[in-house]
C-alpha cells in the first residue's frame, strides 16, 4: 500500500522555525489549496482548504530561509 500526497498552494504565513534541544530544526507552516467548480445552477464556486505542514532538519532550515507568506509552494510526501 502506498500513501502519498501532493499539494500545490500558497503559504498563509511565514514558516515558524524552531530548534529542539538535540539541535534538530523543525518548521511549521500553513498551506492553502483552492478548487473551483460549477454548482448545479451553473454558478462558479471556489473552495479553499488549509493544510498544516511540518518539515524537519535541512528542509526546515531551507523553508525558513526561502519561504515567505504568499509564496507558491509544491509539497510532496
C-alpha positions as CSV (number, residue, x, y, z in Angstrom):
1,X,0.0,0.0,0.0
2,X,1.2,3.5,-0.8
3,X,0.1,6.7,0.8
4,X,1.2,9.8,-1.0
5,X,0.0,13.4,-1.1
6,X,1.0,16.3,-3.5
7,X,0.0,19.8,-2.6
8,X,0.5,23.0,-4.6
9,X,-0.6,26.1,-2.9
10,X,0.2,29.4,-1.2
11,X,1.7,30.0,2.3
12,X,-0.7,31.6,4.7
13,X,2.1,32.8,7.0
14,X,5.9,32.9,7.2
15,X,7.3,29.5,8.3
16,X,7.8,29.1,12.1
17,X,11.2,27.5,12.6
18,X,12.5,26.3,16.0
19,X,15.3,24.1,17.2
20,X,14.8,21.2,19.5
21,X,17.1,20.5,22.5
22,X,19.1,18.0,20.4
23,X,19.7,20.6,17.7
24,X,17.2,19.3,15.2
25,X,15.4,22.0,13.3
26,X,11.6,21.8,12.9
27,X,9.5,24.1,10.7
28,X,5.7,24.6,10.5
29,X,3.6,26.5,8.1
30,X,0.1,26.6,6.7
31,X,-0.6,26.0,3.0
32,X,-3.8,27.0,1.2
33,X,-5.1,25.0,-1.8
34,X,-8.0,26.2,-3.8
35,X,-10.5,24.5,-6.1
36,X,-13.1,26.0,-8.5
37,X,-16.2,24.2,-9.8
38,X,-19.6,24.9,-11.3
39,X,-22.6,24.2,-9.0
40,X,-25.8,22.6,-10.1
41,X,-27.2,26.1,-11.1
42,X,-24.1,26.8,-13.3
43,X,-22.5,29.3,-10.9
44,X,-18.8,29.2,-10.3
45,X,-17.9,28.2,-6.7
46,X,-14.5,28.4,-5.1
47,X,-13.3,26.4,-2.0
48,X,-10.1,26.8,-0.1
49,X,-8.6,24.1,2.2
50,X,-5.8,24.8,4.7
51,X,-3.1,22.2,5.4
52,X,-0.7,22.2,8.3
53,X,2.8,21.2,7.1
54,X,5.7,20.1,9.2
55,X,9.3,19.9,7.9
56,X,12.4,18.6,9.6
57,X,16.1,19.2,9.6
58,X,17.6,20.6,6.3
59,X,14.1,21.2,4.8
60,X,13.1,23.3,7.9
61,X,16.2,25.4,7.5
62,X,15.6,26.0,3.8
63,X,11.9,26.7,4.4
64,X,12.9,29.4,6.9
65,X,15.4,30.9,4.5
66,X,13.5,30.9,1.3
67,X,9.7,30.8,2.0
68,X,7.6,33.8,2.9
69,X,3.9,34.4,3.3
70,X,2.2,34.2,-0.1
71,X,4.9,32.0,-1.7
72,X,3.8,29.4,-4.1
73,X,4.9,26.0,-2.7
74,X,4.9,22.4,-4.0
75,X,4.9,19.9,-1.2
76,X,5.1,16.1,-1.7
77,X,5.3,13.4,0.9
